[in-house]
Amino acid sequence: MKRIGLIVPSSNTTMETEIPALLQRHPG
């Protein structure tokens, strides 16, 4: 579950990777 990255603040690298990934899936 990639959502864990967003829940865990200690994994800033994961968040930075997940945020752009979500934007690519949901443009706009």
PDBQT receptor file of N, H, CA, C and O in Angstrom, charges set to zero:
ATOM      1  N   MET A   1       0.851  -1.205   0.000  1.00  0.00    +0.000 N 
ATOM      2  CA  MET A   1       0.000   0.000   0.000  1.00  0.00    +0.000 C 
ATOM      3  C   MET A   1       0.878   1.243   0.000  1.00  0.00    +0.000 C 
ATOM      4  O   MET A   1       1.544   1.544   0.991  1.00  0.00    +0.000 OA
ATOM      5  N   LYS A   2       0.875   1.955  -1.107  1.00  0.00    +0.000 N 
ATOM      6  H   LYS A   2       0.334   1.711  -1.912  1.00  0.00    +0.000 HD
ATOM      7  CA  LYS A   2       1.712   3.153  -1.217  1.00  0.00    +0.000 C 
ATOM      8  C   LYS A   2       1.194   4.276  -0.322  1.00  0.00    +0.000 C 
ATOM      9  O   LYS A   2       1.934   5.208  -0.005  1.00  0.00    +0.000 OA
ATOM     10  N   ARG A   3      -0.069   4.194   0.086  1.00  0.00    +0.000 N 
ATOM     11  H   ARG A   3      -0.670   3.438  -0.172  1.00  0.00    +0.000 HD
ATOM     12  CA  ARG A   3      -0.658   5.252   0.919  1.00  0.00    +0.000 C 
ATOM     13  C   ARG A   3       0.093   5.370   2.239  1.00  0.00    +0.000 C 
ATOM     14  O   ARG A   3       0.083   6.428   2.869  1.00  0.00    +0.000 OA
ATOM     15  N   ILE A   4       0.748   4.283   2.663  1.00  0.00    +0.000 N 
ATOM     16  H   ILE A   4       0.756   3.423   2.152  1.00  0.00    +0.000 HD
ATOM     17  CA  ILE A   4       1.495   4.299   3.925  1.00  0.00    +0.000 C 
ATOM     18  C   ILE A   4       2.528   5.419   3.901  1.00  0.00    +0.000 C 
ATOM     19  O   ILE A   4       2.788   6.052   4.924  1.00  0.00    +0.000 OA
ATOM     20  N   GLY A   5       3.116   5.661   2.729  1.00  0.00    +0.000 N 
ATOM     21  H   GLY A   5       2.905   5.146   1.898  1.00  0.00    +0.000 HD
ATOM     22  CA  GLY A   5       4.140   6.711   2.612  1.00  0.00    +0.000 C 
ATOM     23  C   GLY A   5       3.580   8.059   3.028  1.00  0.00    +0.000 C 
ATOM     24  O   GLY A   5       4.271   8.860   3.658  1.00  0.00    +0.000 OA
ATOM     25  N   LEU A   6       2.318   8.309   2.671  1.00  0.00    +0.000 N 
ATOM     26  H   LEU A   6       1.757   7.659   2.160  1.00  0.00    +0.000 HD
ATOM     27  CA  LEU A   6       1.701   9.595   3.014  1.00  0.00    +0.000 C 
ATOM     28  C   LEU A   6       1.418   9.662   4.511  1.00  0.00    +0.000 C 
ATOM     29  O   LEU A   6       1.490  10.733   5.114  1.00  0.00    +0.000 OA
ATOM     30  N   ILE A   7       1.092   8.504   5.114  1.00  0.00    +0.000 N 
ATOM     31  H   ILE A   7       1.034   7.634   4.624  1.00  0.00    +0.000 HD
ATOM     32  CA  ILE A   7       0.766   8.470   6.544  1.00  0.00    +0.000 C 
ATOM     33  C   ILE A   7       2.035   8.613   7.380  1.00  0.00    +0.000 C 
ATOM     34  O   ILE A   7       2.008   9.207   8.458  1.00  0.00    +0.000 OA
ATOM     35  N   VAL A   8       3.144   8.070   6.884  1.00  0.00    +0.000 N 
ATOM     36  H   VAL A   8       3.166   7.588   6.008  1.00  0.00    +0.000 HD
ATOM     37  CA  VAL A   8       4.403   8.122   7.634  1.00  0.00    +0.000 C 
ATOM     38  C   VAL A   8       5.208   9.354   7.225  1.00  0.00    +0.000 C 
ATOM     39  O   VAL A   8       5.789   9.380   6.140  1.00  0.00    +0.000 OA
ATOM     40  N   PRO A   9       5.248  10.382   8.091  1.00  0.00    +0.000 N 
ATOM     41  CA  PRO A   9       5.974  11.616   7.797  1.00  0.00    +0.000 C 
ATOM     42  C   PRO A   9       7.485  11.386   7.768  1.00  0.00    +0.000 C 
ATOM     43  O   PRO A   9       8.220  12.160   7.155  1.00  0.00    +0.000 OA
ATOM     44  N   SER A  10       7.949  10.320   8.432  1.00  0.00    +0.000 N 
ATOM     45  H   SER A  10       7.352   9.691   8.930  1.00  0.00    +0.000 HD
ATOM     46  CA  SER A  10       9.383  10.040   8.491  1.00  0.00    +0.000 C 
ATOM     47  C   SER A  10       9.909   9.687   7.104  1.00  0.00    +0.000 C 
ATOM     48  O   SER A  10      11.105   9.808   6.836  1.00  0.00    +0.000 OA
ATOM     49  N   SER A  11       9.004   9.247   6.220  1.00  0.00    +0.000 N 
ATOM     50  H   SER A  11       8.033   9.149   6.437  1.00  0.00    +0.000 HD
ATOM     51  CA  SER A  11       9.424   8.876   4.864  1.00  0.00    +0.000 C 
ATOM     52  C   SER A  11       9.130  10.025   3.903  1.00  0.00    +0.000 C 
ATOM     53  O   SER A  11       8.259   9.917   3.040  1.00  0.00    +0.000 OA
ATOM     54  N   ASN A  12       9.864  11.124   4.062  1.00  0.00    +0.000 N 
ATOM     55  H   ASN A  12      10.572  11.212   4.763  1.00  0.00    +0.000 HD
ATOM     56  CA  ASN A  12       9.648  12.284   3.194  1.00  0.00    +0.000 C 
ATOM     57  C   ASN A  12       9.928  11.919   1.741  1.00  0.00    +0.000 C 
ATOM     58  O   ASN A  12       9.257  12.402   0.829  1.00  0.00    +0.000 OA
ATOM     59  N   THR A  13      10.925  11.062   1.536  1.00  0.00    +0.000 N 
ATOM     60  H   THR A  13      11.470  10.670   2.277  1.00  0.00    +0.000 HD
ATOM     61  CA  THR A  13      11.283  10.665   0.175  1.00  0.00    +0.000 C 
ATOM     62  C   THR A  13      10.100   9.967  -0.489  1.00  0.00    +0.000 C 
ATOM     63  O   THR A  13       9.835  10.167  -1.674  1.00  0.00    +0.000 OA
ATOM     64  N   THR A  14       9.394   9.149   0.285  1.00  0.00    +0.000 N 
ATOM     65  H   THR A  14       9.610   8.986   1.248  1.00  0.00    +0.000 HD
ATOM     66  CA  THR A  14       8.252   8.417  -0.275  1.00  0.00    +0.000 C 
ATOM     67  C   THR A  14       7.160   9.387  -0.676  1.00  0.00    +0.000 C 
ATOM     68  O   THR A  14       6.572   9.255  -1.749  1.00  0.00    +0.000 OA
ATOM     69  N   MET A  15       6.880  10.375   0.191  1.00  0.00    +0.000 N 
ATOM     70  H   MET A  15       7.358  10.482   1.063  1.00  0.00    +0.000 HD
ATOM     71  CA  MET A  15       5.831  11.354  -0.100  1.00  0.00    +0.000 C 
ATOM     72  C   MET A  15       6.156  12.098  -1.385  1.00  0.00    +0.000 C 
ATOM     73  O   MET A  15       5.291  12.269  -2.244  1.00  0.00    +0.000 OA
ATOM     74  N   GLU A  16       7.395  12.538  -1.516  1.00  0.00    +0.000 N 
ATOM     75  H   GLU A  16       8.098  12.399  -0.818  1.00  0.00    +0.000 HD
ATOM     76  CA  GLU A  16       7.794  13.290  -2.715  1.00  0.00    +0.000 C 
ATOM     77  C   GLU A  16       7.634  12.430  -3.964  1.00  0.00    +0.000 C 
ATOM     78  O   GLU A  16       7.392  12.942  -5.056  1.00  0.00    +0.000 OA
ATOM     79  N   THR A  17       7.770  11.124  -3.790  1.00  0.00    +0.000 N 
ATOM     80  H   THR A  17       7.967  10.707  -2.902  1.00  0.00    +0.000 HD
ATOM     81  CA  THR A  17       7.635  10.222  -4.942  1.00  0.00    +0.000 C 
ATOM     82  C   THR A  17       6.173   9.901  -5.211  1.00  0.00    +0.000 C 
ATOM     83  O   THR A  17       5.772   9.705  -6.358  1.00  0.00    +0.000 OA
ATOM     84  N   GLU A  18       5.375   9.850  -4.142  1.00  0.00    +0.000 N 
ATOM     85  H   GLU A  18       5.701  10.010  -3.211  1.00  0.00    +0.000 HD
ATOM     86  CA  GLU A  18       3.955   9.514  -4.293  1.00  0.00    +0.000 C 
ATOM     87  C   GLU A  18       3.157  10.690  -4.826  1.00  0.00    +0.000 C 
ATOM     88  O   GLU A  18       2.278  10.510  -5.669  1.00  0.00    +0.000 OA
ATOM     89  N   ILE A  19       3.449  11.892  -4.346  1.00  0.00    +0.000 N 
ATOM     90  H   ILE A  19       4.163  12.039  -3.661  1.00  0.00    +0.000 HD
ATOM     91  CA  ILE A  19       2.702  13.090  -4.763  1.00  0.00    +0.000 C 
ATOM     92  C   ILE A  19       2.732  13.264  -6.283  1.00  0.00    +0.000 C 
ATOM     93  O   ILE A  19       1.668  13.384  -6.890  1.00  0.00    +0.000 OA
ATOM     94  N   PRO A  20       3.898  13.283  -6.917  1.00  0.00    +0.000 N 
ATOM     95  CA  PRO A  20       3.970  13.438  -8.379  1.00  0.00    +0.000 C 
ATOM     96  C   PRO A  20       3.312  12.255  -9.087  1.00  0.00    +0.000 C 
ATOM     97  O   PRO A  20       2.735  12.421 -10.161  1.00  0.00    +0.000 OA
ATOM     98  N   ALA A  21       3.394  11.081  -8.501  1.00  0.00    +0.000 N 
ATOM     99  H   ALA A  21       3.863  10.946  -7.628  1.00  0.00    +0.000 HD
ATOM    100  CA  ALA A  21       2.790   9.891  -9.105  1.00  0.00    +0.000 C 
ATOM    101  C   ALA A  21       1.277  10.052  -9.157  1.00  0.00    +0.000 C 
ATOM    102  O   ALA A  21       0.639   9.695 -10.147  1.00  0.00    +0.000 OA
ATOM    103  N   LEU A  22       0.705  10.597  -8.071  1.00  0.00    +0.000 N 
ATOM    104  H   LEU A  22       1.224  10.886  -7.266  1.00  0.00    +0.000 HD
ATOM    105  CA  LEU A  22      -0.749  10.807  -8.035  1.00  0.00    +0.000 C 
ATOM    106  C   LEU A  22      -1.142  11.875  -9.045  1.00  0.00    +0.000 C 
ATOM    107  O   LEU A  22      -2.179  11.767  -9.699  1.00  0.00    +0.000 OA
ATOM    108  N   LEU A  23      -0.314  12.907  -9.172  1.00  0.00    +0.000 N 
ATOM    109  H   LEU A  23       0.529  12.995  -8.640  1.00  0.00    +0.000 HD
ATOM    110  CA  LEU A  23      -0.614  13.990 -10.115  1.00  0.00    +0.000 C 
ATOM    111  C   LEU A  23      -0.624  13.445 -11.541  1.00  0.00    +0.000 C 
ATOM    112  O   LEU A  23      -1.442  13.853 -12.365  1.00  0.00    +0.000 OA
ATOM    113  N   GLN A  24       0.291  12.520 -11.824  1.00  0.00    +0.000 N 
ATOM    114  H   GLN A  24       0.956  12.188 -11.154  1.00  0.00    +0.000 HD
ATOM    115  CA  GLN A  24       0.363  11.954 -13.170  1.00  0.00    +0.000 C 
ATOM    116  C   GLN A  24      -0.877  11.099 -13.440  1.00  0.00    +0.000 C 
ATOM    117  O   GLN A  24      -1.372  11.056 -14.566  1.00  0.00    +0.000 OA
ATOM    118  N   ARG A  25      -1.371  10.426 -12.412  1.00  0.00    +0.000 N 
ATOM    119  H   ARG A  25      -0.968  10.461 -11.497  1.00  0.00    +0.000 HD
ATOM    120  CA  ARG A  25      -2.557   9.580 -12.583  1.00  0.00    +0.000 C 
ATOM    121  C   ARG A  25      -3.805  10.440 -12.701  1.00  0.00    +0.000 C 
ATOM    122  O   ARG A  25      -4.737  10.100 -13.431  1.00  0.00    +0.000 OA
ATOM    123  N   HIS A  26      -3.817  11.570 -11.970  1.00  0.00    +0.000 N 
ATOM    124  H   HIS A  26      -3.060  11.845 -11.377  1.00  0.00    +0.000 HD
ATOM    125  CA  HIS A  26      -4.985  12.461 -11.987  1.00  0.00    +0.000 C 
ATOM    126  C   HIS A  26      -4.571  13.861 -12.411  1.00  0.00    +0.000 C 
ATOM    127  O   HIS A  26      -4.525  14.763 -11.574  1.00  0.00    +0.000 OA
ATOM    128  N   PRO A  27      -4.271  14.066 -13.686  1.00  0.00    +0.000 N 
ATOM    129  CA  PRO A  27      -3.865  15.391 -14.182  1.00  0.00    +0.000 C 
ATOM    130  C   PRO A  27      -4.984  16.415 -14.025  1.00  0.00    +0.000 C 
ATOM    131  O   PRO A  27      -6.166  16.082 -14.112  1.00  0.00    +0.000 OA
ATOM    132  N   GLY A  28      -4.599  17.648 -13.795  1.00  0.00    +0.000 N 
ATOM    133  H   GLY A  28      -3.639  17.919 -13.725  1.00  0.00    +0.000 HD
ATOM    134  CA  GLY A  28      -5.638  18.661 -13.614  1.00  0.00    +0.000 C 
ATOM    135  C   GLY A  28      -5.809  18.970 -12.159  1.00  0.00    +0.000 C 
ATOM    136  O   GLY A  28      -6.640  19.802 -11.798  1.00  0.00    +0.000 OA
TER     137      GLY A  28
